[in-house]
Every structure is written in C-alpha cells, then in structure tokens.
Amino acid sequence: MQIRAAVTASSGALQFQELTLEAPRPNEVLVRIVACGICRLDVTMRTSPRVPKPIVLGHEGSGIVEQVGSAVTSVRAGDRVALSFNSCGHCPTCEGGTPSYCVEVGKYNFGAQRPDGTTALSHSGERVASHFFGQSSFATHAICTERNIVKIAADVPLDLMAPLGCGIQTGAGAILRSLKVTPGSSVVVLGAGSVGLAAVMAAKIAGAAKIIAVDVQPGRLETASAMGATHGVLATVENLTAELLKITGLGANFAVDTSGHVPGIQQTIQALAPFGVIGLISECKGVDVPVRAISMMLSGRSLRGIHQGDSHPQQFIPELVEYYRHGRLPLEKMVTFYDFDQIEQAMDDMNAGKAIKPILRMSQA
C-alpha cells in the first residue's frame, strides 16, 4: 500500500514522501498510526551514523490495527494499540521476562530492518530503512510485531497514550520497577523533561515522602510540582550536594538521572543516603561518569543502568493506563499536540524547551 511518511535523509533533513509499505508477514501487524510522541532520541538519530539512511524514525506510536499476519493471535483488526520497543523473544533475558535487556536490543531497535535484513518500506523501488524500534511511526501506517504492540482500552484517549511506549514507561518504570521505590522514602529526579516528569509522577504513586526535581528551567520545576514533586532545585545551584542534603537530612534513598549531566550525577551520588541507589537513564552522550570508589564502598551506595524502565510492555503499559484512568498519571499536563505536518516545529519547540512532550497527530482514532 501507499503511505505518507516523514523520511530522514543522510543529511538529517526531513521530507514528507509517499512510500510503498509491504503487507504484514505472518508474525507482523499493520497499524494505522493515529499519533506518535516525539522523543529526543528521534532528534539525535536524524544526524547519527547509528542508523541507516534514508529512514523513517518515530518510536512512540499509537493507532488502530488494520491487518494481522497469519501467525498473530494477540490482536486483531480494529484493536486500539500502543507500540513500544522491539526484542528478539528467545534470548535468556527475553525468556526471563525482561525484554528491555534483550541481548540483541541494538539489532532489533536500531538496525532499522527486519532480522533477515529486509525493510518494509521503499520509494520508487529504492530501499528505505524501516522497523526503527520495531515500528517507524513517523508515518500514516507502520508495521510492527506482536512483541512490541499492546492493546489499549477504549475509554482513554488513544493519542495521549502514544508516549507510554517509550518515554513514560522509561521514567515511571525506573521508579516502580527498576528501583522499586518504597513508601516514605526520598527520591531525586535529575531533569524534568518528559522522562523525568514520568519519574516524578511514579514516585508519588509509590508513596515517596520527598520527591526532589532538579532542572535548569524554573518552569519545568513548576510543572514537576504540579505533578507531585515536593521540592524543586535549580541545577545551577552552587552546591547541589549540600542543597539535596539540606532537604533530605541523611541523604536521598533513590535517584534517577534523565539529564546526562555528569557533574550533577556526581554531586547527587554524594548526596545519597547509606545504601542509596542512583539509576542512569540517560546515556550521558557516551561519556564516562567517574565515581569515588571509597564513597560508594563505605556508604553501600550503588549505581545501575536502566533501559526502558525494566519494562515488559504488555504488562506495564496497561498498568500505566490504569494510573492515568484514576488520575494518578496526569499526562495531559505535559503534552503539546501538533499536526503531522508540523513535525519540524514540534522538534524545534522541544529543543527550545517550549514543549515538554510533543505528540504528532496523524489521523483520528
């Protein structure tokens, strides 16, 4: 079939094109995309050599199932769905119920092709990279698999659910699944973008007594307060460690970094309580994060990496929908909707801090 997509060229430029999309194979699902969240990763991949070009990016899609392959049993035509990251399904971590740590996560999400090397997209007979995060949802239609598709209830807005598949489940999962934040504890969230705000909301759900948001923008701290943060600290404060200790006393029990700001991470580690743990969500632009070994040793502190919030999408996304339904995950407070044609404006607004979580609308639910 012919679809409309935002194609990223080798130069990083975006151009809308009419593409040919193959029919779904036996294990695949064809989805009409209703909406797609924009993640910072989509922006960085435009100029990154990590993915082939030309490519259709987008990895926070939601939509309506139009067709399923002969081997698909979990969804059918007409189902409302959200799309998430992809995984192989047969490695030890996938079989152990932790697909976010699939040993082939790079191949299945950044390879931008099927495991057999084919793509689902083409333009005038020329190959266009597809299957970015198992979906490539900056398009009117996308091909995904059963492993990265989740049914969404009919009583919630489908366009608002789009970011659940990556940014929201990453931030919320870091708190609820990775760190398992406990009631009455203290939590520091570095960075109050969409992932950080998801962590703030989840910390409130977990019953944390002190939720401290840290960001360079006062407006983001105000938003964090509206979503459950008990304290806000400007990242430009002269001594972040001292400020966090002033709030927490003996130190924070938990912390998550979504900022990738190495000095902030180091100062937060020094503000952890005995046995405190900090989770790294951001890749810190590929740089190392030096830590003082003796400080970690004498206090029992720990640092761990977190990918996709340790999420199993088919289990965790419905849980997030329940939180939204009961007013505990107020996503509407941090999203801005754009028409599909406004994709460049949406990315510019996100980069400028004018939009926390842009969501593109491709069609009506």
C-alpha positions in Angstrom: 0.0 0.0 0.0 1.0 3.6 -0.4 1.5 5.6 2.8 2.8 9.1 3.8 5.9 9.3 5.9 8.5 11.8 7.2 11.7 10.4 5.8 15.1 11.4 7.2 17.8 11.7 4.6 21.5 11.1 5.1 21.9 14.8 5.7 19.4 14.7 8.6 16.8 16.7 6.6 13.2 15.6 6.9 11.0 15.3 3.9 7.4 14.0 3.5 7.2 11.3 0.9 4.8 8.8 -0.5 6.3 5.4 0.3 5.3 1.8 -0.5 4.7 -0.3 2.6 4.7 -4.1 2.3 1.8 -6.2 3.6 2.5 -7.7 7.0 4.3 -11.0 7.1 2.9 -13.9 9.3 4.3 -12.5 12.5 3.6 -8.8 11.7 0.8 -6.3 12.3 -0.2 -3.4 10.2 -1.2 -0.4 12.2 -2.8 2.9 11.1 -1.0 5.4 13.2 -3.2 7.9 15.0 -0.5 9.6 16.9 3.2 9.4 17.7 5.2 11.1 20.5 8.5 12.7 19.7 11.4 11.5 21.8 14.8 13.3 22.0 16.2 10.1 20.5 14.3 10.7 17.3 16.1 14.1 17.0 19.6 12.8 17.7 19.1 9.9 15.3 18.5 12.3 12.4 22.2 13.0 12.2 23.6 9.9 13.9 25.5 7.3 12.0 24.0 4.7 14.3 21.0 4.2 12.0 21.0 3.8 8.2 19.5 6.5 5.9 17.1 7.2 4.4 15.0 6.1 7.3 11.5 6.7 8.8 12.0 7.3 12.6 9.4 7.5 15.3 9.0 5.1 18.1 6.1 6.2 20.3 3.2 5.3 18.1 -0.4 4.6 18.8 -3.1 3.6 16.4 -5.6 1.1 15.1 -4.8 -2.4 13.9 -5.8 -2.7 10.2 -4.4 -6.2 9.3 -2.6 -9.0 11.1 -0.3 -11.8 9.8 -1.5 -15.4 9.8 0.5 -16.3 13.0 -0.6 -13.3 15.1 -3.1 -14.2 17.9 -2.9 -11.4 20.5 -4.5 -8.6 18.4 -7.0 -8.3 15.6 -8.2 -5.7 13.1 -9.9 -2.8 14.9 -8.0 -3.1 18.1 -6.6 0.2 19.6 -2.9 -0.3 20.4 0.3 1.4 21.5 3.6 0.5 20.1 6.8 0.0 22.1 10.4 -1.2 21.7 11.2 -4.5 20.0 13.0 -7.6 21.2 14.0 -11.0 20.0 11.9 -13.1 22.3 14.3 -16.0 22.5 17.4 -14.8 24.4 17.8 -15.5 28.2 16.6 -12.1 29.2 13.6 -12.1 26.9 12.6 -15.6 28.1 13.2 -14.4 31.7 10.6 -11.6 31.3 13.0 -8.7 30.9 12.8 -7.9 27.2 14.2 -4.3 27.7 17.6 -6.0 28.2 17.3 -8.3 25.2 20.8 -9.3 24.1 20.0 -8.1 20.6 18.4 -4.8 21.6 20.6 -2.9 19.1 19.7 -5.1 16.2 16.0 -5.1 16.8 15.7 -1.4 17.6 18.5 0.5 15.8 19.1 -1.9 12.9 16.1 -0.3 11.1 15.3 -3.5 9.2 13.8 -7.0 9.8 16.1 -9.6 11.3 16.5 -11.1 7.8 17.9 -7.8 6.5 14.8 -6.7 4.6 12.8 -3.5 5.0 9.1 -2.9 4.8 9.4 0.5 3.1 10.6 1.6 -0.3 10.4 4.7 -2.5 10.3 4.3 -6.3 11.9 0.8 -5.8 14.7 2.1 -3.6 15.1 0.8 -0.1 14.0 3.0 2.9 15.0 1.9 6.4 12.0 0.8 8.5 11.3 -1.0 11.8 13.1 1.6 13.9 12.3 0.3 17.4 10.2 -2.2 15.6 7.8 0.4 14.2 9.0 3.6 12.3 5.9 5.5 13.4 6.5 8.9 11.8 4.1 7.8 9.1 0.4 7.2 8.5 0.9 3.4 8.8 3.5 1.2 10.4 4.5 -2.5 10.5 5.3 -3.9 13.9 5.2 -7.4 15.6 3.3 -9.0 18.5 6.3 -8.4 20.7 6.1 -4.6 20.6 2.3 -4.0 20.4 0.0 -3.5 23.4 -3.8 -3.3 23.3 -5.2 -0.1 24.8 -8.6 0.2 26.4 -11.4 2.1 24.6 -12.1 4.6 27.4 -8.8 6.5 27.3 -7.7 9.0 24.5 -5.5 7.0 22.1 -3.4 9.9 21.0 -2.5 10.7 24.6 -1.4 7.1 25.2 1.3 7.3 22.4 4.3 8.2 24.7 3.6 5.3 27.0 5.6 3.0 24.7 9.0 4.7 25.5 9.4 7.9 27.4 6.7 7.4 30.0 7.3 3.7 30.7 11.0 4.5 31.0 10.7 7.2 33.6 7.8 5.5 35.5 9.4 2.1 35.2 12.7 3.3 36.6 10.9 4.2 39.8 8.3 1.4 40.1 10.2 -1.5 38.5 13.9 -0.8 38.4 14.5 0.9 41.8 11.3 -0.3 43.5 10.9 3.0 45.4 9.4 2.4 48.8 6.7 4.5 50.7 8.2 7.2 52.9 11.5 7.3 51.0 13.2 10.3 49.4 13.8 10.5 45.6 15.8 12.8 43.5 15.0 13.2 39.8 17.6 14.9 37.7 16.0 16.5 34.7 12.3 17.4 34.5 11.6 16.6 30.8 9.0 14.0 29.9 11.0 11.1 31.2 11.9 12.9 34.5 8.3 14.0 35.0 7.1 10.4 34.5 9.5 9.5 37.2 8.1 12.3 39.5 4.5 11.0 38.9 5.6 7.4 39.6 7.4 8.5 42.8 4.2 9.9 44.0 2.4 6.7 43.1 5.0 4.8 45.0 4.3 6.9 48.1 7.7 8.7 48.4 7.7 11.3 51.1 10.2 13.7 49.4 10.3 14.0 45.7 13.0 16.4 44.6 13.1 17.6 41.0 16.3 19.2 39.6 16.3 21.2 36.4 17.8 24.3 34.8 14.4 25.7 33.9 12.2 27.2 36.6 9.1 26.5 34.5 9.9 22.8 34.4 10.2 22.8 38.2 6.8 24.4 38.4 5.4 21.6 36.2 7.1 19.0 38.3 5.5 20.5 41.4 2.1 20.2 39.8 2.8 16.6 39.1 3.9 15.6 42.5 7.3 16.9 43.3 7.6 18.2 46.9 10.7 20.2 46.2 12.4 21.8 43.2 16.0 22.7 42.9 17.7 24.7 40.1 20.5 22.7 38.6 22.6 25.9 38.6 22.7 26.0 42.4 26.3 26.5 43.6 26.4 23.2 45.6 23.9 20.6 44.6 25.1 18.1 47.1 24.6 20.5 50.0 21.1 21.5 48.7 20.0 17.9 48.5 21.3 17.1 51.9 19.5 20.1 53.3 16.2 18.7 52.1 16.8 15.0 52.8 18.9 15.1 56.0 20.9 11.9 55.8 20.6 11.8 52.0 18.3 10.5 49.3 17.3 6.9 49.2 16.9 6.9 45.5 17.8 9.0 42.5 17.4 8.8 38.7 19.2 10.8 36.1 17.5 11.7 32.9 19.7 14.7 32.2 23.1 13.2 31.2 24.8 16.0 33.1 27.9 14.3 34.6 28.7 16.9 37.4 25.0 16.7 38.5 25.2 12.9 38.7 28.4 13.0 40.7 27.0 15.6 43.2 23.8 13.6 43.5 25.8 10.4 44.3 27.5 12.3 47.2 24.0 13.2 48.4 22.8 9.6 48.6 21.9 8.1 52.0 23.7 4.9 53.1 22.5 2.1 50.7 21.2 4.8 48.4 21.0 3.9 44.7 21.0 6.1 41.6 19.8 4.8 38.2 21.1 6.1 34.9 18.5 6.5 32.2 20.4 9.0 30.0 23.5 7.7 28.2 25.4 10.9 29.1 26.2 11.4 25.4 28.6 8.4 25.6 31.0 9.9 28.1 32.2 8.2 31.3 30.9 9.0 34.8 33.8 8.9 37.3 32.8 7.9 40.8 34.7 7.9 44.1 35.1 4.2 44.9 35.7 4.7 48.6 32.5 6.8 48.9 30.5 4.1 47.2 32.1 1.4 49.4 31.8 3.0 52.8 28.2 4.0 52.3 27.0 0.9 50.5 25.8 3.2 47.7 25.2 1.7 44.2 24.7 2.9 40.6 22.8 1.0 38.0 21.9 1.4 34.4 18.2 1.4 33.4 16.8 0.8 30.0 13.1 1.3 29.2 12.4 1.2 32.9 12.9 -2.6 33.1 9.5 -2.7 31.3 7.7 -5.7 29.9 5.3 -3.6 27.7 2.4 -6.0 27.6 2.4 -6.0 31.4 3.5 -2.4 32.3 1.6 -0.3 29.8 -1.8 -1.5 30.9 -0.7 -0.7 34.5 0.2 2.9 33.3 -3.2 3.2 31.6 -4.9 2.3 34.9 -2.9 5.0 36.7 -4.0 7.5 34.1 -7.6 6.4 34.3 -7.6 7.1 38.1 -5.9 10.5 37.8 -2.5 9.4 39.1 -0.6 9.8 35.8 -1.8 13.3 34.5 -0.1 13.1 31.1 -2.2 16.0 29.8 -0.2 18.4 31.9 3.0 17.9 29.9 2.0 17.2 26.3 1.5 19.5 23.3 -0.3 18.3 20.2 0.9 19.0 16.7 -0.4 18.1 13.3 1.8 15.6 11.4 2.8 18.4 9.0 4.2 20.4 12.0 6.9 17.8 12.8 9.8 20.2 12.4 8.1 22.8 14.5 7.4 20.2 17.2 11.1 19.2 17.3 12.2 22.8 17.4 9.8 23.6 20.3 11.1 20.6 22.2 14.7 21.6 21.7 13.9 25.2 22.8 12.1 24.0 25.9 8.7 25.2 24.7 7.2 21.7 24.6 7.9 19.0 27.1 6.4 16.1 25.2 5.2 16.8 21.7 2.7 14.4 20.2 2.0 14.3 16.4 -1.5 13.6 15.3 -1.6 11.7 12.0 -5.3 10.8 11.9 -8.5 10.5 14.0 -9.0 7.4 16.3 
